[in-house]
Amino acid sequence: MVSLYLLSNDNLVKRESKELEDLLEIIAELARELSHEPDWRVKHVGRTHGLPPELAEVLHEVTERTRGHQGLHVNLAVGYGGRSEIVDAVRSIIAKHDESGGSLEELAASLTPEQIGEHLYTGGQADPDLVIRTSGEQRLSDFLLWQSAHSEFYFVEALGPDLREVDFLRAIRDFSARDRRFGQ
């Protein structure tokens, strides 16, 4: 399983329109290409609100076309923000609880981290073991905030599009040498 952070909620409102247009075209083309890989499952994670309708449709199409595939699972984080994802998950839990007629006290008493995890965009998926951060930055940038609580991080100077196979292999080698304790 791999998740690619392609466009944040913040990028949608802060990037210049020409740069954003180019990024949106690249993302749509990448989504189409990945969805034609044999048995790969491609899933959009993020909000469609704020995305151009054409891109939202492409992301919906590739998600639906590959839904039953069992091979490599590729999450495309587009219009994504970790804080927004957590808010959406909590809203979903509240709405579901309200439909069943439960009280706020019952909801508060029954709320668990597992329940929140089930309602995230990545619900049902394993949390990432390794997060590779490109561009030399040493911050999360609102990416998989909940899911990466026990992840290992690897920072690399290369920009995302320029990440070489050797950079990736170095990250894997570094990760394989780590002692993962999960709080123990």
C-alpha positions in Angstrom: 0.0 0.0 0.0 1.3 3.4 -0.9 -0.3 6.9 -0.4 0.8 9.8 -2.5 0.2 13.3 -1.2 -0.5 15.2 -4.5 -2.5 18.3 -3.5 -3.5 19.6 -0.1 -6.6 21.6 0.8 -4.2 24.5 1.4 -2.6 24.2 -2.1 -6.1 24.6 -3.6 -6.5 28.0 -2.2 -2.9 29.3 -2.0 -1.3 28.3 -5.3 -1.3 30.6 -8.3 -4.0 29.6 -10.8 -1.7 28.7 -13.7 0.5 26.5 -11.4 -2.6 24.9 -10.0 -4.0 24.2 -13.5 -0.8 22.4 -14.5 -0.9 20.4 -11.3 -4.5 19.4 -11.8 -3.8 18.2 -15.3 -0.7 16.2 -14.1 -2.8 14.6 -11.2 -5.6 13.6 -13.6 -3.2 12.0 -16.0 -1.4 10.2 -13.2 -4.7 8.9 -11.8 -5.6 7.5 -15.2 -2.2 5.9 -15.8 -2.2 4.2 -12.4 -5.7 2.9 -12.8 -4.6 1.0 -15.9 -1.9 -0.9 -14.1 -3.1 -4.6 -13.9 -4.8 -5.3 -10.6 -3.9 -2.0 -8.9 -6.5 -0.4 -6.8 -6.5 3.3 -6.9 -8.5 5.3 -4.4 -9.0 9.0 -4.0 -8.6 10.2 -0.4 -9.6 13.8 0.3 -12.5 16.1 -0.2 -13.9 16.7 -3.7 -15.3 20.0 -2.6 -13.1 22.7 -4.1 -11.7 20.4 -6.8 -12.6 21.2 -10.4 -15.5 19.0 -11.5 -13.4 17.4 -14.2 -10.8 16.2 -11.8 -13.3 15.1 -9.2 -14.9 13.0 -12.0 -11.6 11.4 -13.0 -10.8 10.5 -9.4 -14.3 9.0 -8.9 -14.0 7.0 -12.2 -10.6 5.5 -11.3 -11.7 4.7 -7.8 -14.8 2.9 -9.1 -13.0 1.2 -12.0 -10.4 -0.3 -9.7 -12.5 -0.9 -6.6 -12.4 -4.7 -6.7 -8.7 -5.0 -7.6 -6.5 -6.9 -5.1 -3.0 -5.9 -6.1 -1.1 -2.8 -5.0 -3.3 -0.3 -3.3 -2.6 3.4 -4.2 -4.2 6.2 -2.3 -4.1 9.5 -4.2 -4.4 12.3 -1.6 -5.9 15.2 -3.6 -7.8 18.0 -1.9 -6.5 16.4 1.3 -5.8 17.7 4.8 -5.3 15.6 7.9 -7.2 17.9 10.2 -10.1 18.0 7.7 -10.0 14.2 7.5 -10.3 13.9 11.3 -13.2 16.5 11.4 -15.0 14.6 8.6 -14.5 11.3 10.5 -15.9 12.7 13.7 -18.9 14.3 11.8 -19.6 10.9 10.3 -19.6 9.2 13.6 -21.9 11.8 15.1 -24.3 11.6 12.1 -24.4 7.8 12.3 -25.0 7.9 16.1 -27.7 10.5 15.6 -29.5 8.3 13.0 -29.7 5.5 15.6 -31.2 7.9 18.1 -28.4 7.8 20.6 -27.6 10.6 23.1 -24.5 12.7 23.3 -23.6 11.1 26.6 -23.8 7.6 25.0 -21.6 8.8 22.1 -19.0 10.3 24.4 -18.9 7.1 26.5 -18.5 4.9 23.4 -16.1 6.9 21.3 -12.8 5.0 20.7 -9.7 5.6 18.6 -10.6 2.6 16.5 -14.0 4.0 15.8 -12.4 7.3 14.6 -10.0 5.3 12.5 -12.8 3.4 10.8 -14.3 6.7 9.6 -11.2 8.2 8.1 -10.8 8.4 4.4 -8.4 5.4 4.7 -10.8 3.5 7.0 -10.1 -0.3 6.8 -6.5 0.2 5.7 -3.4 -0.4 7.7 -1.6 2.7 9.0 1.6 3.5 7.2 4.8 1.9 8.5 7.0 4.5 6.7 6.4 8.1 5.7 8.9 9.4 3.2 9.0 13.2 3.2 10.6 14.8 0.1 11.8 18.3 -0.6 14.1 18.5 2.4 11.3 19.6 4.7 11.0 18.1 8.1 7.3 18.5 8.8 4.1 16.5 8.2 2.3 19.3 6.2 -1.1 18.0 7.4 -0.6 14.5 5.9 -2.0 11.4 7.5 -1.9 13.0 11.0 -4.0 10.3 12.7 -2.6 7.4 10.7 1.1 8.2 11.2 1.0 8.2 15.0 3.4 5.2 15.0 5.0 5.6 11.6 8.7 5.9 11.0 9.8 9.0 9.1 12.5 9.4 6.5 13.5 12.8 5.1 15.1 13.2 1.7 16.2 16.3 -0.1 14.8 15.4 -3.6 11.5 17.0 -4.7 8.7 14.4 -5.0 8.8 14.2 -8.9 12.6 13.9 -8.7 12.7 11.1 -6.2 14.9 8.4 -7.7 14.7 4.7 -7.2 18.0 4.8 -5.3 16.5 7.4 -2.9 13.5 5.1 -2.3 15.8 2.1 -1.8 17.8 4.1 0.8 14.6 4.9 2.6 13.6 1.2 2.7 17.1 0.2 3.9 17.0 2.8 6.6 13.5 1.7 7.7 14.5 -2.0 7.8 17.3 -1.2 10.3 15.0 0.5 12.7 13.7 -1.0 15.9 10.0 -0.4 16.0 8.6 -0.5 19.5 5.1 0.9 19.1 5.2 2.6 22.5 6.8 -0.4 24.4 
